[in-house]
Amino acid sequence: MNASNPLDTLIEQSRKARDHAGRNLADDRRGQAQSAAQLDALRRYRHEYCRRLQDAMSRGIDAATLANYRRFIRSLDDAIDKALQALDQQQEKVAASQQHWQQRQRQLSSYDTLAARRAEQERRQEQRRELRDNDELTNNAMARRVRRD
């Protein structure tokens, strides 16, 4: 393939754009996984803290301690809400990155198809040239033979 060919340049640029989009998608997926892990940890912590509250209540606690538990559980609920929002944003980001990567992949596939068609056309032209050259050699050899006879 001729690297100076505009189609080859487009293919190379398209491949780089697709690879860059793939790296961004992988980064966004890691971010989504981190957001999901953080949300899961907050939910587990809240569940554990609620269990502690129930244990404390079964033993008997004063009103101030109960208020502290409830205030802390509310703050965990707020953190969980924020983590849910962050996870939603990450999921949207992943979806957008996935779509962008797919667009780049389709573009690269289109250019690859054009390059394959071009290579096939060049192959056919080369076969025709070889056939024409062979026919010419055969005709020349036959003409020499006829002249000798």
C-alpha positions in Angstrom: 0.0 0.0 0.0 1.2 3.4 -0.8 1.4 5.4 2.5 1.1 8.7 0.5 -2.3 7.7 -0.8 -5.1 9.9 0.6 -7.2 6.8 1.5 -4.4 5.3 3.4 -3.9 8.5 5.3 -7.7 8.5 6.1 -7.5 4.9 7.3 -4.5 5.7 9.6 -6.2 8.8 11.0 -9.5 6.9 11.4 -7.7 4.0 13.2 -6.0 6.5 15.6 -9.4 8.2 16.3 -11.0 4.8 16.9 -8.2 3.7 19.2 -8.5 7.1 21.1 -12.2 6.6 21.4 -11.6 3.1 22.7 -9.2 4.3 25.4 -11.8 7.0 26.4 -14.5 4.3 26.6 -12.3 2.1 28.8 -11.6 5.0 31.1 -15.3 5.8 31.3 -16.1 2.2 32.1 -13.5 2.2 34.9 -15.1 5.4 36.2 -18.5 3.7 36.1 -17.2 0.7 38.0 -15.6 2.9 40.6 -18.9 4.8 41.0 -20.8 1.5 41.4 -18.3 0.2 43.9 -18.5 3.4 45.9 -22.3 3.3 45.9 -22.2 -0.4 47.0 -19.8 0.5 49.8 -22.1 3.3 51.0 -25.1 1.0 51.0 -23.3 -1.7 52.9 -22.1 0.9 55.4 -25.6 2.3 55.8 -27.0 -1.2 56.3 -24.3 -2.0 58.9 -25.0 1.3 60.7 -28.7 0.6 60.8 -28.0 -2.8 62.3 -25.9 -1.1 65.0 -28.7 1.3 65.7 -31.2 -1.6 66.1 -28.8 -3.4 68.4 -28.3 -0.2 70.4 -32.0 0.4 70.6 -32.7 -3.2 71.8 -30.2 -2.5 74.6 -31.7 0.9 75.2 -30.1 4.3 74.2 -30.7 7.9 75.2 -32.4 10.4 72.9 -29.2 12.3 72.1 -27.5 9.1 70.9 -30.6 8.1 68.9 -30.5 11.6 67.2 -26.8 11.2 66.4 -27.5 7.8 64.8 -30.4 9.2 62.7 -28.4 12.3 61.7 -25.6 10.1 60.5 -27.9 7.8 58.6 -29.4 10.8 56.9 -25.9 11.9 55.9 -25.3 8.4 54.5 -28.6 8.7 52.6 -27.5 12.0 51.1 -24.1 10.4 50.2 -26.0 7.5 48.6 -28.2 9.9 46.6 -25.1 11.7 45.3 -23.4 8.4 44.5 -26.5 7.3 42.6 -26.4 10.6 40.6 -22.7 10.1 39.9 -23.3 6.5 38.7 -26.1 7.8 36.5 -23.8 10.4 35.0 -21.1 7.8 34.5 -23.5 5.5 32.8 -24.6 8.3 30.4 -20.9 9.0 29.8 -20.2 5.3 29.0 -23.2 5.2 26.6 -22.0 8.3 24.8 -18.4 6.9 24.6 -19.7 3.6 23.4 -21.7 5.4 20.6 -18.6 7.5 19.7 -16.4 4.4 19.5 -19.0 2.6 17.3 -19.1 5.6 15.0 -15.3 5.6 14.7 -15.3 1.8 14.1 -17.9 2.1 11.4 -15.9 4.9 9.7 -12.8 2.8 9.8 -14.7 -0.2 8.4 -15.9 1.9 5.5 -12.4 3.1 4.7 -11.1 -0.5 5.0 -13.8 -1.6 2.6 -12.8 1.1 0.1 -9.2 0.1 0.4 -10.1 -3.6 -0.2 -12.0 -2.6 -3.3 -9.1 -0.6 -4.5 -6.7 -3.5 -3.9 -9.0 -5.9 -5.7 -9.2 -3.5 -8.7 -5.4 -3.1 -8.8 -5.1 -6.9 -8.6 -7.5 -7.3 -11.5 -5.6 -4.7 -13.5 -2.3 -6.5 -12.8 -3.8 -9.8 -14.0 -5.0 -8.1 -17.2 -1.6 -6.6 -17.8 0.1 -10.0 -17.2 -2.4 -11.7 -19.5 -1.9 -9.0 -22.2 1.9 -9.4 -21.8 1.7 -13.2 -22.1 -0.6 -12.9 -25.1 1.9 -10.5 -26.7 4.8 -12.9 -26.0 2.9 -15.8 -27.4 1.9 -13.9 -30.5 5.5 -12.7 -31.0 6.8 -16.3 -30.6 4.3 -17.6 -33.0 5.1 -14.8 -35.5 8.9 -15.7 -35.3 8.1 -19.4 -35.8 5.9 -18.6 -38.8 8.7 -16.5 -40.3 11.2 -19.2 -39.8 9.0 -21.8 -41.4 
